[in-house]
């Protein structure tokens, strides 16, 4: 591994630890739950990007976990493009940035998608 690769890996690992997540796999499993939900519930819409929000996870993840009686909370932020047939309060064929996804879990348990939207 190159020196740059080591630095990138160290930065990712540090971000995960600051967010309270024990591993990259833990974050990937949470991301997978979001993507699965999005594909099912938002048919025809597009998940443009999805990123772990380390700062929000540090500041509010614990509160979300406590709200649901869990030990850990993690917050992702995304940009979405709605489909032409979207229902509800969002407009069709629009981009929305800052869309949040909140997941919680018991220690070493599986993530549960608890809330989403502009929280």
Secondary structure, DSSP 4 states (H G I P E B T S, - for coil): --HHHHHHHHHHHHHHHHTT-S-HHHHHHHHHHHHHHHHHHSTT-EEEEEEE-HHHHHHHHHHHHHHTT-SEEEEEEEEEE--TT--SSSPTT-EEEEEEEEEEESTTS--EEEEEE--
